[in-house]
Amino acid sequence: MSDLVFVDSSFDKNKTKEYTLSIQVSLDGFSFSILNGHKECIALNQFIPFKTNSDNNPINSFIEIVRNHELLNLSFRDVSLLWISDKVLLIPSEFFSEDFAYEGFQLSHCLEKNEYLEWNELPELKSWIVFSFPKNIKEFVQSHFKNSKLYHHCLPFYKEALNQKIAENHPQVFLNIQNYFFHVIIPDRNGKHFINTFSYSASSDLAYYILNIFKQQKLNNERSRLIIDGLVQEDSNVILLLKKYLGQVEVKILPSEFRINKSIPHKEYNQFINLLNLSRCE
């Protein structure tokens, strides 16, 4: 288990049927966490990149690694898979149906032959999150893990943002940054939330989009707080650049109730926040 970021002394391989396994996966790689019955994180695995040679596509790499990983072949009480992608759509509950989900999704994204659609309900927005998912991963996960559930990674991100106190005069801006794209939500007291996904290729592009959002939404650069999580650290170029133009830029840290290894800097956990917050959504 050398690839674990940490494992708590209370972790017991013979008690995993009492634990919850959450896996965060994208086409680049995956990581996972194990929580005990009190939703305390007792094991956290570092990001495992997928092989990129011609003999292994990302899906086959994921399947191979899981099959050969000691912990991922144990029995768990619950298993959740959190899929990271920018191919996602929000549909208001009043319009939602399976037919409308397929029709609406394909107006915005390409649904490949090896993909199918999945959806998660988001009551806070009275909406459904619709996203594409590789068929092979679903078939493998459902056969390898009992009682598995599939979620899009923006579900815990949106829920956490909407559960925060909404500022009356100076709305907060929440960002989840991934490789080459980011999700943004600006909660509104009157329910007119700003939600979007943007692609980017460099830190300068990312900063441009964020500053343009502040401008287009007529936010005060000094008083509206920008709260960021995902693949970002306090000393990254984009954070240093944004702090030149915005008065309140915060890189989110893990909630205090999660038990983590105190010897590891908080910044090492930024990429796992939504993975660990997933337990609050279930």
C-alpha positions as CSV (number, residue, x, y, z in Angstrom):
1,M,0.0,0.0,0.0
2,S,2.9,2.3,-0.7
3,D,0.7,4.5,-3.0
4,L,-1.4,5.7,-0.1
5,V,-1.2,9.3,0.9
6,F,-1.9,8.1,4.4
7,V,-3.7,5.4,6.3
8,D,-5.1,5.9,9.8
9,S,-4.0,3.6,12.6
10,S,-7.7,2.6,13.0
11,F,-7.9,1.1,9.5
12,D,-8.6,-2.6,9.5
13,K,-8.8,-4.7,6.3
14,N,-11.0,-7.1,8.1
15,K,-13.7,-4.5,8.8
16,T,-14.0,-3.0,5.3
17,K,-17.7,-4.1,5.1
18,E,-18.3,-1.3,7.6
19,Y,-16.4,1.2,5.3
20,T,-17.4,3.4,2.4
21,L,-15.1,3.4,-0.7
22,S,-15.2,6.5,-3.0
23,I,-13.3,6.5,-6.3
24,Q,-12.6,9.7,-8.3
25,V,-11.7,8.9,-11.9
26,S,-11.1,10.7,-15.2
27,L,-9.5,9.8,-18.5
28,D,-6.1,10.8,-16.9
29,G,-6.1,8.7,-13.8
30,F,-7.9,8.1,-10.5
31,S,-7.6,8.2,-6.7
32,F,-9.8,6.9,-3.9
33,S,-10.7,7.4,-0.3
34,I,-12.0,5.0,2.4
35,L,-14.3,6.4,5.1
36,N,-15.4,4.7,8.3
37,G,-18.9,4.6,9.6
38,H,-18.6,8.1,11.1
39,K,-17.6,9.5,7.7
40,E,-14.0,10.0,8.8
41,C,-11.4,9.5,6.2
42,I,-9.1,6.6,7.3
43,A,-7.3,5.9,4.0
44,L,-6.5,8.1,1.0
45,N,-4.8,7.0,-2.1
46,Q,-2.7,9.3,-4.2
47,F,-3.6,10.1,-7.8
48,I,-2.7,7.1,-10.0
49,P,-2.1,8.1,-13.7
50,F,-3.1,5.8,-16.4
51,K,-0.7,4.2,-18.8
52,T,-0.4,6.0,-22.1
53,N,1.2,3.4,-24.4
54,S,-0.7,2.1,-27.4
55,D,-1.6,-1.2,-25.7
56,N,-3.6,0.5,-22.9
57,N,-6.4,3.0,-23.3
58,P,-7.5,4.8,-20.1
59,I,-10.4,2.5,-19.5
60,N,-8.4,-0.7,-19.8
61,S,-5.7,0.9,-17.5
62,F,-8.3,1.7,-14.9
63,I,-9.7,-1.9,-15.0
64,E,-6.2,-3.4,-14.8
65,I,-5.1,-1.3,-11.8
66,V,-8.3,-1.9,-9.9
67,R,-8.1,-5.7,-10.4
68,N,-4.5,-5.7,-9.1
69,H,-4.9,-3.3,-6.2
70,E,-5.1,-5.0,-2.8
71,L,-7.6,-2.6,-1.2
72,L,-9.9,-2.4,-4.2
73,N,-10.5,-6.1,-4.1
74,L,-12.0,-6.1,-0.6
75,S,-15.7,-5.9,0.2
76,F,-17.1,-2.5,1.2
77,R,-20.5,-1.4,2.6
78,D,-20.9,1.2,-0.1
79,V,-19.0,2.1,-3.3
80,S,-19.3,5.4,-5.1
81,L,-17.6,6.4,-8.3
82,L,-17.1,10.1,-9.1
83,W,-16.6,10.8,-12.8
84,I,-14.6,13.9,-13.8
85,S,-15.4,15.4,-17.2
86,D,-16.6,18.6,-18.9
87,K,-19.3,16.8,-20.8
88,V,-22.2,17.6,-18.4
89,L,-25.5,19.3,-18.6
90,L,-28.1,20.7,-16.1
91,I,-31.7,20.1,-16.9
92,P,-34.5,21.6,-14.7
93,S,-36.6,19.0,-13.0
94,E,-39.8,20.2,-14.6
95,F,-38.5,19.4,-18.1
96,F,-36.5,16.3,-17.2
97,S,-37.2,12.9,-18.8
98,E,-34.9,10.2,-20.3
99,D,-35.8,11.3,-23.8
100,F,-35.2,14.9,-23.1
101,A,-31.9,14.1,-21.4
102,Y,-30.6,12.4,-24.5
103,E,-31.9,15.1,-26.8
104,G,-30.7,18.0,-24.7
105,F,-27.3,16.5,-24.0
106,Q,-26.5,15.9,-27.7
107,L,-27.3,19.5,-28.5
108,S,-24.3,20.5,-26.4
109,H,-22.0,17.5,-26.5
110,C,-21.1,14.5,-28.6
111,L,-22.3,11.2,-27.2
112,E,-19.9,8.6,-28.4
113,K,-20.9,5.0,-29.3
114,N,-18.9,3.7,-26.3
115,E,-20.7,6.1,-23.9
116,Y,-24.1,6.1,-22.2
117,L,-25.9,8.8,-20.2
118,E,-26.2,8.9,-16.4
119,W,-28.0,11.5,-14.3
120,N,-27.9,12.6,-10.7
121,E,-30.7,14.6,-9.0
122,L,-29.7,18.0,-7.5
123,P,-32.6,19.1,-5.4
124,E,-30.9,22.4,-4.3
125,L,-31.1,23.5,-8.0
126,K,-34.4,21.7,-8.7
127,S,-32.4,20.1,-11.5
128,W,-30.7,16.9,-12.8
129,I,-27.0,16.6,-13.7
130,V,-26.8,14.7,-17.0
131,F,-23.4,13.4,-18.1
132,S,-21.8,10.8,-20.4
133,F,-20.0,7.9,-19.0
134,P,-17.9,5.1,-20.7
135,K,-19.9,1.9,-20.9
136,N,-16.9,-0.3,-20.1
137,I,-16.2,1.4,-16.8
138,K,-19.8,1.2,-15.8
139,E,-20.0,-2.5,-16.6
140,F,-16.8,-3.2,-14.8
141,V,-17.6,-1.2,-11.7
142,Q,-21.0,-2.8,-11.4
143,S,-19.6,-6.3,-11.7
144,H,-16.5,-5.7,-9.5
145,F,-18.2,-3.7,-6.7
146,K,-21.5,-4.5,-5.1
147,N,-24.0,-1.7,-4.5
148,S,-22.0,0.8,-6.5
149,K,-23.3,4.3,-7.4
150,L,-22.2,6.7,-10.2
151,Y,-21.9,10.4,-9.7
152,H,-20.6,13.4,-11.7
153,H,-17.9,15.3,-9.8
154,C,-19.7,18.6,-10.0
155,L,-22.5,17.2,-7.8
156,P,-20.6,17.6,-4.5
157,F,-19.0,20.8,-5.8
158,Y,-22.4,22.5,-6.5
159,K,-23.9,21.1,-3.3
160,E,-21.1,22.6,-1.1
161,A,-21.4,25.9,-2.8
162,L,-25.1,26.1,-2.5
163,N,-25.0,25.1,1.2
164,Q,-22.8,28.2,2.0
165,K,-24.4,31.4,3.3
166,I,-25.2,33.5,0.2
167,A,-23.9,37.0,0.5
168,E,-26.5,39.7,-0.2
169,N,-24.4,42.4,-1.8
170,H,-21.2,40.7,-2.9
171,P,-21.8,37.1,-4.2
172,Q,-19.1,34.5,-3.7
173,V,-17.7,32.8,-6.8
174,F,-16.9,29.1,-6.5
175,L,-14.5,27.4,-8.9
176,N,-13.5,23.7,-9.4
177,I,-10.4,23.5,-11.5
178,Q,-9.4,20.4,-13.5
179,N,-7.0,19.8,-16.3
180,Y,-8.0,22.0,-19.3
181,F,-11.5,22.9,-17.9
182,F,-13.2,24.4,-14.9
183,H,-16.7,24.6,-13.4
184,V,-18.0,27.8,-11.9
185,I,-21.1,28.6,-9.8
186,I,-22.1,31.9,-8.3
187,P,-25.0,31.3,-5.9
188,D,-27.8,34.0,-5.9
189,R,-30.2,34.8,-3.1
190,N,-33.1,34.9,-5.6
191,G,-32.2,31.5,-7.1
192,K,-30.8,33.0,-10.3
193,H,-27.5,31.2,-10.0
194,F,-24.7,31.6,-12.6
195,I,-23.4,28.2,-13.6
196,N,-21.0,27.3,-16.5
197,T,-18.1,25.3,-17.6
198,F,-15.1,26.7,-19.5
199,S,-12.1,25.1,-21.3
200,Y,-8.6,26.6,-21.0
201,S,-5.1,25.7,-22.1
202,A,-2.9,27.9,-19.9
203,S,-2.9,29.8,-16.6
204,S,-3.3,33.1,-18.4
205,D,-6.4,31.7,-20.2
206,L,-7.9,30.6,-16.9
207,A,-7.2,33.9,-15.2
208,Y,-8.8,35.7,-18.2
209,Y,-12.0,33.7,-18.0
210,I,-12.3,34.3,-14.3
211,L,-11.7,38.0,-14.5
212,N,-14.2,38.2,-17.4
213,I,-16.8,36.4,-15.3
214,F,-16.3,39.1,-12.5
215,K,-16.7,41.8,-15.2
216,Q,-19.8,40.3,-16.9
217,Q,-21.5,39.6,-13.7
218,K,-20.7,43.1,-12.4
219,L,-19.0,41.8,-9.3
220,N,-16.8,43.9,-7.1
221,N,-13.2,42.8,-7.5
222,E,-12.3,43.7,-3.9
223,R,-15.4,42.4,-2.1
224,S,-16.6,39.3,-3.9
225,R,-14.7,36.3,-2.7
226,L,-13.3,33.8,-5.1
227,I,-13.1,30.3,-3.6
228,I,-11.2,27.6,-5.6
229,D,-10.7,23.9,-5.2
230,G,-9.5,21.1,-7.5
231,L,-6.1,20.8,-9.2
232,V,-4.7,24.0,-7.8
233,Q,-2.4,25.1,-5.0
234,E,-1.9,28.3,-3.1
235,D,1.4,29.0,-4.9
236,S,0.3,28.1,-8.4
237,N,0.8,30.7,-11.2
238,V,-2.9,31.2,-11.7
239,I,-3.5,32.0,-8.0
240,L,-0.6,34.5,-7.9
241,L,-1.9,36.1,-11.1
242,L,-5.5,36.4,-9.8
243,K,-4.3,37.9,-6.5
244,K,-3.0,40.9,-8.5
245,Y,-6.5,41.8,-9.6
246,L,-8.9,40.4,-7.0
247,G,-8.9,41.3,-3.3
248,Q,-10.2,37.9,-1.9
249,V,-8.8,34.7,-3.5
250,E,-9.1,31.6,-1.3
251,V,-7.9,28.1,-2.1
252,K,-10.3,25.8,-0.3
253,I,-9.0,23.3,2.3
254,L,-10.6,20.2,3.6
255,P,-13.5,20.4,6.0
256,S,-12.3,20.2,9.6
257,E,-14.4,17.1,10.4
258,F,-12.4,14.9,8.1
259,R,-9.5,13.2,9.9
260,I,-6.3,13.6,7.9
261,N,-2.6,13.1,8.5
262,K,-1.5,16.3,10.2
263,S,2.0,16.0,8.8
264,I,0.8,16.4,5.2
265,P,0.3,20.0,4.1
266,H,-3.4,21.0,3.4
267,K,-2.5,21.9,-0.2
268,E,-1.8,18.3,-1.0
269,Y,-5.4,17.5,-0.3
270,N,-7.0,20.2,-2.6
271,Q,-7.6,17.7,-5.4
272,F,-9.5,15.3,-3.0
273,I,-12.0,17.8,-1.6
274,N,-15.0,16.8,-3.8
275,L,-14.1,13.1,-3.4
276,L,-14.3,13.4,0.3
277,N,-17.3,15.7,0.2
278,L,-19.2,13.1,-1.8
279,S,-20.1,11.3,1.5
280,R,-22.2,14.4,2.4
281,C,-24.3,13.9,-0.8
282,E,-25.5,10.4,-0.1
